[in-house]
Amino acid sequence: MQRSFTLLYTSLLGICLGSNAGPYPSNINIGGLFPADSHEHEVFRFALSHHQDFPKLVPQVDMIKTGNSFSMTYAFCSQFSKGVYAIIGLYDRKTVNMLMSFCGALHVCFVTPSFPIETANQFVIQLRPELQDALVGVIEHYAWNKFVYMYSSDSGLSVLQKVLDTAAERNWLVTSVNIQSMTEASFLKVFQDLDKRKEGQIIIDCETERLTSILQKIVEHGKNAKSYHYILANLGFLDIDLTDLRKGGANITGFQLVNQSEPEVSHIVQQWTEFENKDAKVQRRNLRYTGALTYDGVKVMATAFQNLRKQRIDISRRGNAGECLANPPAPWGQGIDIQRALQQVRIDGLTGHIQFNEKGRRTNFTVSVMELAPSGPKKVGYWNEEEKYVNTATYQRGSNDSTYGLQNRTYIVTTILESPYVMLKKNHEQLSGNDKYEGYIVELAAEIAKHVGYHYKLKVVSDGKYGARDADTKMWNGMVGELVYGKADVAVAPLTITLVREEVIDFSKPFMSLGISIMIKKPTKSKPGVFSFLDPLAYEIWMCIVFAYIGVSVVLFLVSRFSPYEWHGDECEDGAEPQTPTQTNGANGTQPGQAAPGQQNQQTQQSQEQTNEFGIFNSLWFSLGAFMQQGCDISPRSLSGRIVGGVWWFFTLIIISSYTANLAAFLTVERMVSPIESAEDLAKQTEIAYGTLDAGSTKEFFRRSKIAVFEKMWSYMKSADPSVFVKTTDEGVSRVRKSKGKYAYLLESTMNEYIEQRKPCDTMKVGGNLDSKGYGIATPKGSPLRNPVNLAVLKLNEQGLLDKLKNKWWYDKGECGSGGGDSKNPSKPSGVEA
């Protein structure tokens, strides 16, 4: 009896359990919410083709707009009414709260590869790992304490909040910038502030599509130089095209979730490229990390439902699935079981180990840390919850990479066509590569390459400019722009070292010292004229001589008139000295003042017969004879007359000696009268125009100068019409030669001296240098070539090779001879001209 009762109880229990368990469904309807033509939808279809095991996953897909709440609501309710067991799809910040509400109210699990969110809703299974802890670990590794955090509010703010909390604890200075509200001007201002503070540490946190556009903008504005270090807070480092960034040499660090070096992962990626590829010639785009998360999501769902079948848990949906908008909502009873099954999944997928905590978030995962090396992306470490950040780099940034580059890479050397620095050979059309060029810089570049030990290729700058920053676009042009934007590795050219350039590129020690000088057209030599004999003395001197000549003659005339010694009678015997009236009276025994009787008539007759030789014309003749050093047949007899004559003789001696000396100098020395002698002469006149090279350091010197003379010159130059600026040095020299002395060109003294030695030898340098500066070899910020190039320049200078090269290309190859092209300094003898 007892045995029968036991059998009956067992049978009834089996019947009850069987009725509760029911048949497990062979097909599992799963929903899909994806944007049309999205990468994730394609991968979803690919993943379903790989998971055809029992029970079979049957997709119910709706195409949605992730930012449209109405579209998402309609699609979700449609999925729920179709009786789906779980949903996989995407959301954004505008629809995430709505989805969380539906999932929590209806107990429908939502598996998503979208960005992680902070939520207590256990029905949301988040496939994407949280990145904030890994990001903080990398920031600590690089010891950053000042940086800019550029984020997109579309992908949530959880990472930013974690970084800001850590910054508050550790006294980091973080400048947060919302990319969505960033304009072109604000974008440029961020980098201008970084340049002023000489900082370049930036974190960019946004989705791949927006990140790509931001990186393109960074390249366009030349912010991919080695002075910048970017951390990309994105789990798809290998999904981003970093070619242009690598050209500039920027330091790029990022995170990689998919380990493509794993054999199983690479096998699935290969299958993905061949999936439904009707045209084998067209390569399917690579599997991105969001696609890999979608693939793993399908795998998680398949594993969860297989586990539910093994546990014989009834999840079948019978009858009406219910109304998702019912009030109060009617949750699905089996949703809890599916949620638990999904959270309990432990598998290895394309994104590494997959495991969830009680809140549905990824845990126990590993993220690779990547850096962009010259040879491509390299893994430098990894981060996980247990070990935190672990550095596995086998190379040091900038050291081994530089050695690799020096030995295995051909560097691009940018330069500019400028005589005598870089010139095309006469037969350049028959030559190729570096052999087409000759000049000072060509030989200097070869010597530096020989000392440093690298291969190079000369490339003439496309716009023909040295380099200046545009005031409106803030873009650099010329050779500086080539370096800043990663189009060249070194600039070997007559590039002046300036402050604004030093802020964006690095310079070596100067290989040539110089200054700004003035070039004018050489004045024509004055031909001898009829009155050229007057040239040795100034006009004022000649006038003074004429007045002195007349004055002395008049004084001599007056003195002779008043002096009795200049009077004598015509009847005197030859050789007898004429007697004065006093002497005559004494000889007759008569006292002076008393006339002897009968002699008054005789005295009157004698007075009428006395004459004075120094009349006005004879006085003029005496002075002229003395001036001409020819003498005269008359001479003064009185003491006063002789004193006047002696003074005049001494005066004429000095004047004639000076005239003779100056006349000899004028006959043996070139006489070229220059209208300009200095910058002050230029500034205080307007007849002669003057200008500089456009987009060059000389123009920048005048623009920034605070010296009154140079400020006045800059004010004139920038407002002159027509423009006084020229595009090339050749254009400036040509303008000087054609302007007939009405244009002066301001340029570096070295170039001025070179052009003086070139035919037609019609230019000259006047005055001294306006400043002192030097030419240097430029490299991008942080370039590994900087130190080797600098040492090579110093070595060449100590060996005297730099001076030897300058003498070779400036003077040994001169075309004007010893007398040609002389600067406006002391004159040089050139032979006597008739």
Solvent accessible surface area in square Angstrom, and as a share of the most:
residue,aa,sasa,rsa
1,M,204,0.91
2,Q,154,0.68
3,R,196,0.71
4,S,69,0.44
5,F,135,0.56
6,T,74,0.43
7,L,112,0.56
8,L,103,0.51
9,Y,131,0.50
10,T,80,0.47
11,S,63,0.40
12,L,93,0.46
13,L,83,0.41
14,G,41,0.40
15,I,116,0.59
16,C,70,0.42
17,L,106,0.53
18,G,45,0.43
19,S,82,0.53
20,N,105,0.54
21,A,24,0.18
22,G,21,0.21
23,P,115,0.72
24,Y,42,0.16
25,P,25,0.16
26,S,57,0.37
27,N,81,0.42
28,I,0,0.00
29,N,42,0.22
30,I,0,0.00
31,G,0,0.00
32,G,0,0.00
33,L,0,0.00
34,F,0,0.00
35,P,34,0.21
36,A,66,0.51
37,D,129,0.67
38,S,15,0.10
39,H,3,0.01
40,E,17,0.08
41,H,33,0.15
42,E,49,0.22
43,V,0,0.00
44,F,0,0.00
45,R,92,0.33
46,F,3,0.01
47,A,0,0.00
48,L,15,0.07
49,S,52,0.34
50,H,70,0.31
51,H,31,0.14
52,Q,98,0.43
53,D,94,0.49
54,F,99,0.41
55,P,6,0.04
56,K,94,0.40
57,L,7,0.03
58,V,41,0.24
59,P,57,0.36
60,Q,48,0.21
61,V,46,0.26
62,D,31,0.16
63,M,90,0.40
64,I,9,0.04
65,K,143,0.61
66,T,31,0.18
67,G,35,0.34
68,N,61,0.32
69,S,52,0.33
70,F,160,0.67
71,S,26,0.17
72,M,0,0.00
73,T,33,0.19
74,Y,154,0.58
75,A,4,0.03
76,F,0,0.00
77,C,22,0.13
78,S,26,0.17
79,Q,0,0.00
80,F,3,0.01
81,S,73,0.47
82,K,95,0.40
83,G,12,0.12
84,V,0,0.00
85,Y,15,0.06
86,A,0,0.00
87,I,0,0.00
88,I,0,0.00
89,G,0,0.00
90,L,23,0.12
91,Y,9,0.03
92,D,31,0.16
93,R,108,0.39
94,K,126,0.53
95,T,0,0.00
96,V,12,0.07
97,N,114,0.58
98,M,36,0.16
99,L,0,0.00
100,M,19,0.08
101,S,75,0.48
102,F,27,0.11
103,C,0,0.00
104,G,30,0.29
105,A,37,0.29
106,L,0,0.00
107,H,45,0.20
108,V,0,0.00
109,C,1,0.01
110,F,0,0.00
111,V,0,0.00
112,T,0,0.00
113,P,1,0.00
114,S,7,0.05
115,F,16,0.07
116,P,20,0.13
117,I,23,0.12
118,E,115,0.51
119,T,26,0.15
120,A,97,0.75
121,N,23,0.12
122,Q,73,0.32
123,F,7,0.03
124,V,0,0.00
125,I,0,0.00
126,Q,1,0.01
127,L,0,0.00
128,R,22,0.08
129,P,2,0.01
130,E,46,0.20
131,L,15,0.08
132,Q,18,0.08
133,D,63,0.33
134,A,0,0.00
135,L,0,0.00
136,V,12,0.07
137,G,11,0.11
138,V,0,0.00
139,I,0,0.00
140,E,74,0.33
141,H,78,0.35
142,Y,45,0.17
143,A,79,0.62
144,W,8,0.03
145,N,88,0.45
146,K,91,0.38
147,F,5,0.02
148,V,3,0.02
149,Y,0,0.00
150,M,0,0.00
151,Y,32,0.12
152,S,2,0.02
153,S,23,0.15
154,D,41,0.21
155,S,16,0.10
156,G,22,0.21
157,L,89,0.44
158,S,30,0.19
159,V,22,0.13
160,L,15,0.08
161,Q,100,0.44
162,K,75,0.32
163,V,0,0.00
164,L,63,0.31
165,D,67,0.35
166,T,7,0.04
167,A,8,0.06
168,A,80,0.62
169,E,132,0.59
170,R,117,0.43
171,N,136,0.70
172,W,33,0.12
173,L,108,0.54
174,V,28,0.16
175,T,64,0.37
176,S,54,0.35
177,V,25,0.14
178,N,42,0.22
179,I,10,0.05
180,Q,67,0.30
181,S,84,0.54
182,M,27,0.12
183,T,83,0.48
184,E,87,0.39
185,A,76,0.59
186,S,42,0.27
187,F,0,0.00
188,L,24,0.12
189,K,118,0.50
190,V,22,0.13
191,F,0,0.00
192,Q,53,0.24
193,D,43,0.22
194,L,1,0.01
195,D,29,0.15
196,K,164,0.69
197,R,120,0.44
198,K,173,0.73
199,E,40,0.18
200,G,7,0.07
201,Q,57,0.25
202,I,0,0.00
203,I,0,0.00
204,I,0,0.00
205,D,16,0.08
206,C,3,0.02
207,E,50,0.23
208,T,16,0.09
209,E,115,0.52
210,R,83,0.30
211,L,0,0.00
212,T,47,0.27
213,S,55,0.35
214,I,10,0.05
215,L,7,0.03
216,Q,108,0.48
217,K,54,0.23
218,I,0,0.00
219,V,31,0.18
220,E,107,0.48
221,H,21,0.09
222,G,2,0.02
223,K,22,0.09
224,N,0,0.00
225,A,3,0.03
226,K,54,0.23
227,S,54,0.35
228,Y,11,0.04
229,H,21,0.09
230,Y,0,0.00
231,I,0,0.00
232,L,1,0.00
233,A,6,0.05
234,N,6,0.03
235,L,5,0.03
236,G,0,0.00
237,F,2,0.01
238,L,66,0.33
239,D,34,0.18
240,I,13,0.07
241,D,112,0.58
242,L,13,0.06
243,T,59,0.35
244,D,72,0.37
245,L,2,0.01
246,R,92,0.34
247,K,122,0.52
248,G,3,0.02
249,G,15,0.15
250,A,5,0.04
251,N,32,0.16
252,I,1,0.00
253,T,0,0.00
254,G,0,0.00
255,F,0,0.00
256,Q,7,0.03
257,L,7,0.03
258,V,4,0.02
259,N,62,0.32
260,Q,68,0.30
261,S,97,0.63
262,E,82,0.37
263,P,102,0.64
264,E,136,0.61
265,V,9,0.05
266,S,50,0.33
267,H,108,0.48
268,I,29,0.15
269,V,29,0.17
270,Q,97,0.43
271,Q,63,0.28
272,W,0,0.00
273,T,15,0.09
274,E,111,0.50
275,F,31,0.13
276,E,99,0.45
277,N,48,0.24
278,K,203,0.86
279,D,72,0.37
280,A,92,0.71
281,K,194,0.82
282,V,93,0.53
283,Q,133,0.59
284,R,44,0.16
285,R,113,0.41
286,N,106,0.54
287,L,7,0.03
288,R,52,0.19
289,Y,5,0.02
290,T,18,0.11
291,G,0,0.00
292,A,0,0.00
293,L,0,0.00
294,T,0,0.00
295,Y,12,0.04
296,D,0,0.00
297,G,0,0.00
298,V,0,0.00
299,K,60,0.26
300,V,0,0.00
301,M,0,0.00
302,A,8,0.06
303,T,31,0.18
304,A,0,0.00
305,F,0,0.00
306,Q,53,0.23
307,N,46,0.24
308,L,3,0.02
309,R,103,0.38
310,K,153,0.65
311,Q,105,0.46
312,R,177,0.65
313,I,53,0.27
314,D,28,0.14
315,I,0,0.00
316,S,19,0.12
317,R,49,0.18
318,R,160,0.58
319,G,78,0.75
320,N,140,0.72
321,A,24,0.18
322,G,28,0.27
323,E,101,0.45
324,C,9,0.05
325,L,113,0.56
326,A,37,0.29
327,N,146,0.75
328,P,110,0.69
329,P,59,0.37
330,A,58,0.45
331,P,69,0.44
332,W,24,0.08
333,G,59,0.57
334,Q,49,0.22
335,G,1,0.01
336,I,44,0.22
337,D,43,0.22
338,I,0,0.00
339,Q,6,0.03
340,R,137,0.50
341,A,8,0.06
342,L,0,0.00
343,Q,21,0.09
344,Q,110,0.49
345,V,1,0.01
346,R,122,0.45
347,I,27,0.14
348,D,99,0.51
349,G,17,0.16
350,L,5,0.02
351,T,0,0.00
352,G,34,0.33
353,H,61,0.27
354,I,0,0.00
355,Q,38,0.17
356,F,5,0.02
357,N,49,0.25
358,E,126,0.56
359,K,91,0.39
360,G,0,0.00
361,R,30,0.11
362,R,11,0.04
363,T,26,0.15
364,N,84,0.43
365,F,8,0.03
366,T,67,0.39
367,V,0,0.00
368,S,17,0.11
369,V,0,0.00
370,M,17,0.08
371,E,15,0.07
372,L,21,0.11
373,A,2,0.02
374,P,60,0.38
375,S,64,0.42
376,G,7,0.07
377,P,63,0.40
378,K,75,0.32
379,K,101,0.43
380,V,4,0.02
381,G,0,0.00
382,Y,48,0.18
383,W,7,0.02
384,N,24,0.12
385,E,74,0.33
386,E,158,0.71
387,E,90,0.40
388,K,112,0.47
389,Y,35,0.13
390,V,42,0.24
391,N,82,0.42
392,T,59,0.34
393,A,38,0.29
394,T,134,0.78
395,Y,30,0.11
396,Q,131,0.58
397,R,93,0.34
398,G,36,0.35
399,S,50,0.32
400,N,77,0.39
401,D,20,0.10
402,S,16,0.11
403,T,66,0.38
404,Y,112,0.43
405,G,5,0.05
406,L,29,0.14
407,Q,125,0.55
408,N,98,0.50
409,R,104,0.38
410,T,74,0.43
411,Y,8,0.03
412,I,50,0.25
413,V,1,0.00
414,T,0,0.00
415,T,0,0.00
416,I,10,0.05
417,L,81,0.40
418,E,13,0.06
419,S,43,0.28
420,P,0,0.00
421,Y,1,0.00
422,V,1,0.01
423,M,40,0.18
424,L,74,0.37
425,K,62,0.26
426,K,211,0.89
427,N,70,0.36
428,H,53,0.23
429,E,155,0.69
430,Q,152,0.68
431,L,59,0.29
432,S,85,0.55
433,G,37,0.36
434,N,43,0.22
435,D,89,0.46
436,K,58,0.24
437,Y,25,0.09
438,E,59,0.27
439,G,0,0.00
440,Y,1,0.00
441,I,0,0.00
442,V,20,0.11
443,E,52,0.23
444,L,0,0.00
445,A,2,0.02
446,A,46,0.36
447,E,39,0.18
448,I,1,0.00
449,A,7,0.06
450,K,140,0.59
451,H,61,0.27
452,V,26,0.15
453,G,48,0.46
454,Y,13,0.05
455,H,121,0.54
456,Y,41,0.16
457,K,110,0.47
458,L,8,0.04
459,K,76,0.32
460,V,41,0.24
461,V,5,0.03
462,S,102,0.66
463,D,67,0.35
464,G,28,0.26
465,K,64,0.27
466,Y,22,0.08
467,G,2,0.02
468,A,14,0.11
469,R,90,0.33
470,D,63,0.33
471,A,84,0.65
472,D,126,0.65
473,T,73,0.42
474,K,77,0.33
475,M,62,0.28
476,W,17,0.06
477,N,45,0.23
478,G,4,0.04
479,M,0,0.00
480,V,0,0.00
481,G,4,0.04
482,E,12,0.05
483,L,0,0.00
484,V,6,0.04
485,Y,28,0.11
486,G,11,0.10
487,K,121,0.51
488,A,4,0.03
489,D,19,0.10
490,V,1,0.00
491,A,0,0.00
492,V,1,0.01
493,A,0,0.00
494,P,5,0.03
495,L,0,0.00
496,T,3,0.02
497,I,51,0.26
498,T,33,0.19
499,L,131,0.65
500,V,25,0.14
501,R,5,0.02
502,E,57,0.25
503,E,73,0.33
504,V,16,0.09
505,I,0,0.00
506,D,6,0.03
507,F,15,0.06
508,S,10,0.06
509,K,102,0.43
510,P,69,0.43
511,F,10,0.04
512,M,14,0.06
513,S,91,0.59
514,L,10,0.05
515,G,0,0.00
516,I,0,0.00
517,S,0,0.00
518,I,1,0.01
519,M,0,0.00
520,I,8,0.04
521,K,54,0.23
522,K,37,0.16
523,P,26,0.16
524,T,123,0.72
525,K,109,0.46
526,S,80,0.51
527,K,185,0.79
528,P,83,0.52
529,G,50,0.48
530,V,127,0.73
531,F,138,0.57
532,S,31,0.20
533,F,102,0.42
534,L,61,0.30
535,D,79,0.41
536,P,11,0.07
537,L,21,0.10
538,A,55,0.43
539,Y,158,0.60
540,E,110,0.49
541,I,73,0.37
542,W,50,0.18
543,M,68,0.31
544,C,81,0.48
545,I,10,0.05
546,V,71,0.41
547,F,131,0.55
548,A,33,0.25
549,Y,48,0.18
550,I,80,0.41
551,G,32,0.31
552,V,31,0.18
553,S,0,0.00
554,V,60,0.34
555,V,69,0.39
556,L,0,0.00
557,F,46,0.19
558,L,80,0.40
559,V,29,0.17
560,S,0,0.00
561,R,96,0.35
562,F,167,0.70
563,S,13,0.08
564,P,77,0.48
565,Y,141,0.54
566,E,6,0.03
567,W,84,0.29
568,H,30,0.14
569,G,12,0.12
570,D,100,0.52
571,E,111,0.50
572,C,57,0.34
573,E,138,0.62
574,D,150,0.78
575,G,88,0.85
576,A,53,0.41
577,E,149,0.67
578,P,28,0.18
579,Q,104,0.46
580,T,31,0.18
581,P,85,0.54
582,T,86,0.50
583,Q,102,0.45
584,T,34,0.20
585,N,25,0.13
586,G,52,0.50
587,A,81,0.63
588,N,83,0.43
589,G,67,0.65
590,T,24,0.14
591,Q,116,0.52
592,P,89,0.56
593,G,84,0.80
594,Q,116,0.52
595,A,46,0.36
596,A,20,0.15
597,P,133,0.83
598,G,80,0.77
599,Q,48,0.22
600,Q,117,0.52
601,N,128,0.65
602,Q,96,0.43
603,Q,69,0.31
604,T,74,0.43
605,Q,109,0.48
606,Q,75,0.34
607,S,70,0.45
608,Q,142,0.63
609,E,49,0.22
610,Q,52,0.23
611,T,54,0.32
612,N,20,0.10
613,E,58,0.26
614,F,1,0.00
615,G,19,0.18
616,I,63,0.32
617,F,163,0.68
618,N,61,0.31
619,S,0,0.00
620,L,50,0.25
621,W,144,0.51
622,F,9,0.04
623,S,0,0.00
624,L,64,0.32
625,G,7,0.07
626,A,10,0.08
627,F,24,0.10
628,M,107,0.48
629,Q,99,0.44
630,Q,148,0.66
631,G,47,0.45
632,C,42,0.25
633,D,135,0.70
634,I,27,0.14
635,S,64,0.41
636,P,5,0.03
637,R,107,0.39
638,S,3,0.02
639,L,138,0.68
640,S,45,0.29
641,G,0,0.00
642,R,142,0.52
643,I,101,0.51
644,V,27,0.16
645,G,1,0.01
646,G,30,0.29
647,V,99,0.57
648,W,3,0.01
649,W,126,0.44
650,F,136,0.57
651,F,65,0.27
652,T,3,0.02
653,L,93,0.47
654,I,88,0.44
655,I,26,0.13
656,I,39,0.20
657,S,61,0.39
658,S,48,0.31
659,Y,37,0.14
660,T,79,0.46
661,A,64,0.50
662,N,56,0.29
663,L,55,0.27
664,A,55,0.43
665,A,47,0.37
666,F,60,0.25
667,L,82,0.41
668,T,51,0.30
669,V,46,0.27
670,E,34,0.15
671,R,117,0.43
672,M,42,0.19
673,V,113,0.65
674,S,12,0.08
675,P,86,0.54
676,I,4,0.02
677,E,83,0.37
678,S,35,0.23
679,A,5,0.03
680,E,94,0.42
681,D,31,0.16
682,L,0,0.00
683,A,12,0.09
684,K,149,0.63
685,Q,42,0.19
686,T,116,0.67
687,E,124,0.56
688,I,14,0.07
689,A,25,0.19
690,Y,4,0.01
691,G,0,0.00
692,T,0,0.00
693,L,22,0.11
694,D,49,0.25
695,A,11,0.09
696,G,3,0.03
697,S,9,0.06
698,T,5,0.03
699,K,45,0.19
700,E,31,0.14
701,F,49,0.21
702,F,1,0.00
703,R,115,0.42
704,R,124,0.45
705,S,16,0.11
706,K,172,0.73
707,I,101,0.51
708,A,77,0.59
709,V,40,0.23
710,F,18,0.07
711,E,76,0.34
712,K,115,0.49
713,M,0,0.00
714,W,34,0.12
715,S,57,0.37
716,Y,57,0.22
717,M,2,0.01
718,K,125,0.53
719,S,84,0.54
720,A,24,0.18
721,D,139,0.72
722,P,103,0.65
723,S,64,0.41
724,V,3,0.02
725,F,37,0.15
726,V,1,0.01
727,K,150,0.63
728,T,63,0.37
729,T,10,0.06
730,D,102,0.53
731,E,77,0.35
732,G,0,0.00
733,V,10,0.05
734,S,40,0.26
735,R,71,0.26
736,V,0,0.00
737,R,62,0.23
738,K,159,0.67
739,S,28,0.18
740,K,174,0.74
741,G,25,0.24
742,K,95,0.40
743,Y,5,0.02
744,A,0,0.00
745,Y,1,0.01
746,L,1,0.01
747,L,6,0.03
748,E,27,0.12
749,S,4,0.03
750,T,2,0.01
751,M,12,0.05
752,N,0,0.00
753,E,44,0.20
754,Y,13,0.05
755,I,14,0.07
756,E,5,0.02
757,Q,32,0.14
758,R,43,0.16
759,K,136,0.58
760,P,87,0.55
761,C,29,0.17
762,D,28,0.14
763,T,0,0.00
764,M,1,0.00
765,K,27,0.11
766,V,0,0.00
767,G,26,0.25
768,G,55,0.53
769,N,73,0.38
770,L,34,0.17
771,D,35,0.18
772,S,105,0.68
773,K,35,0.15
774,G,6,0.05
775,Y,5,0.02
776,G,0,0.00
777,I,2,0.01
778,A,0,0.00
779,T,3,0.02
780,P,13,0.08
781,K,43,0.18
782,G,53,0.50
783,S,15,0.09
784,P,34,0.22
785,L,0,0.00
786,R,107,0.39
787,N,105,0.54
788,P,40,0.25
789,V,1,0.01
790,N,33,0.17
791,L,117,0.58
792,A,4,0.03
793,V,1,0.01
794,L,68,0.34
795,K,101,0.43
796,L,0,0.00
797,N,83,0.42
798,E,152,0.68
799,Q,109,0.48
800,G,31,0.30
801,L,38,0.19
802,L,8,0.04
803,D,94,0.49
804,K,140,0.59
805,L,9,0.05
806,K,47,0.20
807,N,75,0.38
808,K,75,0.32
809,W,16,0.05
810,W,0,0.00
811,Y,107,0.41
812,D,111,0.57
813,K,88,0.37
814,G,30,0.29
815,E,77,0.35
816,C,18,0.11
817,G,55,0.53
818,S,108,0.69
819,G,50,0.48
820,G,11,0.10
821,G,2,0.02
822,D,31,0.16
823,S,31,0.20
824,K,55,0.23
825,N,98,0.50
826,P,119,0.75
827,S,78,0.51
828,K,109,0.46
829,P,111,0.70
830,S,61,0.40
831,G,46,0.44
832,V,103,0.59
833,E,87,0.39
834,A,135,1.05
